[in-house]
Amino acid sequence: MTRDDLREIRSLGWLQQSMFGVGTFLFSGAFWLFCSIVAEQKTFEFTSWMGMCVISMICGVALGAVGLTLFGMKQKRLNKYFPTDPV
């Protein structure tokens, strides 16, 4: 394993975890707020708060996807050196 590989894995670890964490936080909070707003209405009317919830959910999914992509890159690099199938 090269020194550059270890440096890259170390530098992307915290970024991957924090992006996925923030993404899930944004998505889950906005989703439940959206559900709460819809439940309190007698007839469905799309409000600006609902729009903000949708935007937050989209941003949360995007951040989560980037975090998962970085995790996949890290796992791919580690699997190159530590294969799961022993030969």
C-alpha positions in Angstrom: 0.0 0.0 0.0 1.5 3.3 -1.0 1.8 6.3 1.2 -0.4 8.3 -1.2 -3.2 5.8 -1.0 -3.2 5.9 2.8 -3.1 9.7 2.8 -6.1 9.8 0.4 -8.1 7.3 2.5 -7.3 9.3 5.7 -8.3 12.7 4.1 -11.6 11.5 2.6 -12.8 9.5 5.6 -14.1 12.5 7.7 -15.5 14.2 4.6 -17.5 11.1 3.6 -18.9 10.5 7.0 -19.9 14.2 7.6 -21.5 14.6 4.2 -23.6 11.5 4.6 -24.5 12.5 8.2 -25.6 16.0 7.2 -27.5 14.6 4.2 -29.5 12.2 6.3 -30.2 14.9 8.9 -31.5 17.3 6.3 -33.6 14.7 4.5 -35.1 13.2 7.6 -35.9 16.5 9.3 -37.4 18.0 6.1 -39.4 14.8 5.4 -41.1 14.8 8.8 -41.8 18.5 8.8 -43.4 18.1 5.3 -45.5 15.2 6.7 -46.5 17.3 9.7 -47.5 20.3 7.5 -49.6 18.0 5.2 -51.3 16.4 8.2 -52.3 19.7 9.7 -54.0 20.9 6.6 -57.7 20.3 5.9 -57.3 20.5 2.2 -53.9 20.1 0.4 -52.3 23.4 -0.5 -48.7 23.6 -1.5 -47.1 26.3 0.7 -43.7 27.9 0.7 -42.7 25.9 3.8 -43.5 22.8 1.9 -41.3 24.0 -1.0 -38.4 24.6 1.5 -38.9 21.1 2.8 -38.7 19.7 -0.8 -35.5 21.7 -1.4 -34.0 20.4 1.8 -34.9 16.9 1.0 -33.3 17.2 -2.5 -30.1 18.7 -0.9 -30.1 15.9 1.7 -30.3 13.2 -0.9 -27.5 14.9 -2.9 -25.2 15.2 0.1 -26.0 11.6 1.1 -25.2 10.4 -2.5 -21.9 12.2 -2.5 -21.0 10.7 0.9 -21.9 7.2 -0.4 -19.9 7.7 -3.5 -16.8 8.8 -1.5 -17.4 5.7 0.7 -17.5 3.5 -2.4 -14.3 5.0 -3.6 -12.6 4.3 -0.3 -13.8 0.7 -0.2 -12.7 0.1 -3.8 -9.2 1.4 -2.9 -9.1 -0.8 0.2 -10.4 -3.9 -1.6 -7.5 -3.5 -4.0 -5.1 -4.3 -1.2 -7.4 -6.5 1.0 -9.5 -8.6 -1.3 -12.5 -10.3 0.3 -11.9 -13.6 -1.5 -8.6 -15.2 -0.3 -6.6 -16.6 -3.1 
